[in-house]
Amino acid sequence: MAGITTSFASKPILSKTTPFHSSFSSKLFGLRFNHVYLINSSSCSSLSSSAITSPVTARFGGGGPRRSSNDRRRQQSDAEDDDKALDISSIRSATVRLIDQKQEMVGVVSKSEAIRMADEADLDLVILSPDADPPVLRIMDYNKYRYEQQKKKRVSQKKSAASRMDLKELKMGYNIDQHDYSVRMRAAQKFLKDGDKVKVIVNLKGRENEFRNKAIELLKRFQSEVGELATEEAKSFSDRNMFIVLVPNKAILQKAQEPSKKKENPAVNEVSSSV
């Protein structure tokens, strides 16, 4: 919402006292008003008989969307990195190893020579390795370089997010009924088709540890019915919390995602015979 600015006049009441500088703030309907009055000695005598009009400005509405603290910290960090990369005065060495705008090695030159070459090319002189001996500098368009680096970073983040697997957990009892078993089987198949891992857990409590063999058979049956859709990544049958981790079979998933090819129907030659 755009801000709305308005102004109106206020008339302060001043007494016949010594010159003073006064300021105060007040609130009206949730709005803050600032008043400042400056009085000198030459006009002090006429203050009681004449009113002084002082404009008061109030602003209504917001100033646009607020930035989060994370965005501000990120921008501040980027600005600090830019300052360090472009702060040639931080280089104490008299000589530097220079790379020109064509990414060709110029060699070791004086710092002043590197600055002169960057000025002639109308480009930036950027610090690549400040701790090297001598420091490595490069002539480039720094804004363009930063843009390309950020673009590569975004692409890399998208790829990593796409390839990341979530771990879904499914819990069962050793004596689960057929309906609940079928529900968990359908859920596992859906998770695997979506590219997520599935951890199937059977908890044995108290005397249920006597039925350990049934729990192991249940997990093996579950894995068998999932079939080629997944492969085993890990399992543990040693304690009361037995589990098996299934990972999607990428080859099967890719094959299922490929569009089915239309089968071409061969032309049928019809032969008619007359009697």
C-alpha positions as CSV (number, residue, x, y, z in Angstrom):
1,M,0.0,0.0,0.0
2,A,1.4,3.3,-1.0
3,G,2.0,5.9,1.7
4,I,-0.3,9.0,1.8
5,T,1.3,12.2,3.0
6,T,-0.6,15.1,4.4
7,S,0.3,18.3,6.3
8,F,-1.6,20.8,8.4
9,A,-0.7,23.7,10.6
10,S,-0.3,23.7,14.4
11,K,-0.2,26.8,16.6
12,P,2.0,26.5,19.7
13,I,1.4,28.8,22.7
14,L,4.7,30.4,23.7
15,S,5.4,32.4,26.8
16,K,7.6,35.4,27.3
17,T,10.7,33.6,28.5
18,T,14.2,33.4,27.4
19,P,15.1,32.0,24.0
20,F,14.9,28.3,23.7
21,H,14.9,25.4,21.3
22,S,12.1,22.9,21.9
23,S,11.1,19.7,20.3
24,F,8.5,17.1,21.3
25,S,6.6,14.3,19.7
26,S,3.0,13.2,20.1
27,K,0.8,10.5,19.0
28,L,-2.7,10.8,17.5
29,F,-4.6,7.7,16.4
30,G,-1.4,5.7,16.3
31,L,0.5,8.3,14.2
32,R,3.6,10.1,15.5
33,F,4.0,13.8,15.0
34,N,7.3,15.6,15.5
35,H,7.3,19.4,16.3
36,V,10.4,21.5,16.4
37,Y,10.4,25.2,17.4
38,L,13.4,27.5,17.3
39,I,13.1,30.9,18.9
40,N,15.8,33.5,18.9
41,S,16.1,36.5,21.2
42,S,15.1,39.1,18.5
43,S,11.6,37.6,18.0
44,C,11.0,36.6,21.6
45,S,9.1,39.9,22.4
46,S,6.5,39.4,19.7
47,L,5.7,35.8,20.4
48,S,3.0,36.4,22.9
49,S,0.9,38.5,20.6
50,S,1.4,36.6,17.3
51,A,0.9,32.9,16.7
52,I,3.6,30.9,15.0
53,T,2.4,28.4,12.4
54,S,4.5,25.2,12.1
55,P,3.7,22.6,9.5
56,V,3.3,19.1,10.7
57,T,3.7,16.3,8.3
58,A,2.1,12.9,8.9
59,R,2.5,9.7,6.8
60,F,-0.2,7.2,6.5
61,G,0.3,3.6,5.2
62,G,3.2,1.3,4.8
63,G,6.4,1.5,2.8
64,G,6.1,-1.7,0.8
65,P,7.0,-5.3,1.7
66,R,9.5,-5.8,4.5
67,R,12.7,-7.8,3.9
68,S,13.4,-10.6,6.2
69,S,16.5,-10.6,8.3
70,N,18.0,-13.5,6.3
71,D,17.7,-11.5,3.1
72,R,19.4,-8.6,4.7
73,R,22.2,-10.7,6.1
74,R,22.7,-12.4,2.7
75,Q,22.9,-9.1,0.9
76,Q,25.3,-7.8,3.5
77,S,27.5,-10.8,3.1
78,D,27.5,-10.5,-0.7
79,A,28.4,-6.8,-0.4
80,E,31.3,-7.6,2.0
81,D,32.6,-10.2,-0.4
82,D,32.4,-7.7,-3.3
83,D,34.3,-5.2,-1.2
84,K,37.1,-7.6,-0.4
85,A,37.4,-8.8,-4.0
86,L,37.7,-5.2,-5.3
87,D,39.8,-3.7,-2.5
88,I,43.2,-3.5,-4.2
89,S,44.5,-1.4,-1.3
90,S,44.4,-4.5,0.8
91,I,47.2,-6.0,-1.4
92,R,50.5,-5.2,0.4
93,S,52.7,-6.8,-2.2
94,A,54.4,-4.5,-4.8
95,T,53.9,-7.2,-7.5
96,V,51.0,-9.3,-8.5
97,R,50.3,-12.2,-10.9
98,L,47.9,-10.9,-13.5
99,I,45.3,-12.6,-15.7
100,D,43.9,-10.4,-18.5
101,Q,40.3,-10.1,-19.7
102,K,40.8,-12.9,-22.2
103,Q,41.8,-15.3,-19.3
104,E,45.4,-15.4,-20.5
105,M,48.2,-15.3,-18.1
106,V,50.1,-12.0,-18.3
107,G,52.6,-12.9,-15.6
108,V,54.1,-11.1,-12.7
109,V,53.7,-7.3,-13.0
110,S,53.7,-4.4,-10.6
111,K,50.5,-3.5,-8.9
112,S,50.4,-0.1,-10.5
113,E,50.8,-1.7,-13.9
114,A,47.9,-4.0,-13.2
115,I,45.7,-1.1,-12.2
116,R,46.7,0.8,-15.4
117,M,45.8,-2.1,-17.6
118,A,42.4,-2.5,-16.0
119,D,41.7,1.2,-16.4
120,E,42.7,1.0,-20.1
121,A,40.3,-1.9,-20.6
122,D,37.6,-0.1,-18.7
123,L,37.1,-3.2,-16.5
124,D,37.5,-4.2,-12.9
125,L,40.6,-5.5,-11.3
126,V,39.5,-8.4,-9.1
127,I,41.5,-10.2,-6.4
128,L,41.3,-14.0,-6.9
129,S,43.9,-15.3,-4.5
130,P,45.0,-12.6,-1.9
131,D,47.2,-15.1,0.1
132,A,49.2,-16.4,-2.9
133,D,52.8,-15.2,-3.4
134,P,52.4,-13.0,-5.3
135,P,48.7,-12.4,-5.1
136,V,46.6,-13.4,-8.2
137,L,44.5,-10.7,-9.8
138,R,42.3,-10.8,-12.9
139,I,40.9,-8.2,-15.2
140,M,37.2,-8.8,-15.8
141,D,33.6,-7.4,-15.7
142,Y,32.9,-8.2,-12.1
143,N,29.1,-7.6,-12.3
144,K,28.9,-10.1,-15.2
145,Y,31.1,-12.5,-13.4
146,R,28.9,-12.4,-10.2
147,Y,25.8,-12.8,-12.3
148,E,27.2,-16.0,-14.0
149,Q,28.3,-17.4,-10.6
150,Q,24.9,-16.9,-9.1
151,K,23.2,-18.4,-12.1
152,K,25.4,-21.5,-11.8
153,K,24.7,-21.8,-8.1
154,R,20.9,-21.7,-8.7
155,V,21.2,-24.4,-11.4
156,S,23.3,-26.5,-9.0
157,Q,20.8,-26.1,-6.2
158,K,17.9,-27.1,-8.5
159,K,19.8,-30.3,-9.6
160,S,20.6,-31.2,-6.0
161,A,17.0,-30.7,-4.9
162,A,15.8,-32.8,-7.8
163,S,18.2,-35.7,-7.0
164,R,17.6,-35.6,-3.3
165,M,15.7,-38.5,-1.8
166,D,13.4,-38.2,1.2
167,L,13.1,-41.0,3.6
168,K,9.6,-42.2,4.3
169,E,8.8,-44.5,7.2
170,L,6.1,-47.2,7.4
171,K,5.5,-49.0,10.7
172,M,3.8,-52.3,11.1
173,G,3.1,-54.8,13.8
174,Y,4.2,-58.4,13.5
175,N,0.4,-59.4,13.4
176,I,-0.8,-56.7,11.1
177,D,-4.1,-57.6,9.3
178,Q,-4.3,-57.8,5.5
179,H,-6.1,-54.5,5.0
180,D,-3.6,-52.5,6.9
181,Y,-0.8,-54.4,5.1
182,S,-2.3,-53.5,1.7
183,V,-2.5,-49.9,2.7
184,R,1.2,-49.8,3.6
185,M,2.1,-51.7,0.4
186,R,0.4,-49.1,-1.8
187,A,2.0,-46.3,0.1
188,A,5.4,-47.8,-0.3
189,Q,4.9,-48.3,-4.0
190,K,3.8,-44.6,-4.4
191,F,6.8,-43.3,-2.4
192,L,9.2,-45.4,-4.5
193,K,7.7,-44.3,-7.8
194,D,8.1,-40.7,-6.6
195,G,11.8,-41.4,-6.1
196,D,11.8,-41.5,-2.3
197,K,13.4,-44.1,0.0
198,V,11.1,-46.3,2.2
199,K,12.0,-47.6,5.6
200,V,9.7,-50.4,6.8
201,I,9.8,-50.9,10.6
202,V,8.4,-53.6,12.8
203,N,8.5,-52.8,16.5
204,L,8.4,-55.7,19.0
205,K,7.3,-54.7,22.5
206,G,7.7,-56.7,25.6
207,R,6.7,-60.4,25.1
208,E,6.3,-59.7,21.4
209,N,10.0,-60.5,21.1
210,E,9.0,-64.2,21.1
211,F,7.5,-63.6,17.6
212,R,10.7,-62.3,16.1
213,N,10.7,-64.9,13.3
214,K,7.2,-63.8,12.2
215,A,8.4,-60.2,12.1
216,I,11.4,-61.1,9.9
217,E,9.1,-63.1,7.6
218,L,6.8,-60.1,7.3
219,L,9.6,-57.8,6.3
220,K,10.9,-60.3,3.7
221,R,7.4,-60.8,2.3
222,F,7.0,-57.0,2.1
223,Q,10.3,-56.7,0.2
224,S,9.4,-59.6,-2.1
225,E,6.0,-58.0,-3.0
226,V,7.6,-54.7,-3.8
227,G,9.6,-56.6,-6.3
228,E,11.8,-54.9,-8.9
229,L,10.5,-51.4,-8.0
230,A,13.2,-51.2,-5.2
231,T,16.5,-52.5,-4.1
232,E,17.6,-53.1,-0.5
233,E,19.9,-50.5,0.9
234,A,20.1,-51.5,4.6
235,K,18.4,-53.8,7.1
236,S,18.6,-54.8,10.7
237,F,17.0,-57.8,12.4
238,S,19.1,-57.8,15.5
239,D,17.1,-55.7,18.0
240,R,13.4,-55.1,18.8
241,N,13.1,-52.3,16.2
242,M,13.7,-54.4,13.0
243,F,13.7,-52.5,9.7
244,I,14.5,-52.7,6.1
245,V,15.4,-49.7,3.9
246,L,14.3,-49.9,0.2
247,V,15.7,-47.6,-2.5
248,P,14.0,-46.9,-5.8
249,N,15.3,-48.9,-8.8
250,K,16.3,-46.1,-11.1
251,A,16.4,-48.3,-14.2
252,I,12.8,-49.4,-13.6
253,L,11.6,-45.9,-12.9
254,Q,13.2,-44.5,-16.0
255,K,11.7,-47.2,-18.1
256,A,8.2,-46.5,-16.7
257,Q,8.6,-42.8,-17.3
258,E,9.5,-43.2,-21.0
259,P,6.5,-42.5,-23.3
260,S,5.2,-45.7,-24.8
261,K,6.1,-45.9,-28.4
262,K,3.3,-46.2,-30.8
263,K,3.4,-49.5,-32.6
264,E,3.2,-49.1,-36.3
265,N,0.6,-51.1,-37.9
266,P,1.9,-52.8,-41.1
267,A,-0.2,-52.3,-44.2
268,V,-2.4,-55.2,-44.9
269,N,-2.6,-56.2,-48.5
270,E,-6.0,-57.5,-49.2
271,V,-6.2,-60.0,-52.0
272,S,-9.6,-60.5,-53.5
273,S,-10.3,-63.5,-55.6
274,S,-13.1,-63.8,-58.0
275,V,-14.8,-67.1,-58.5
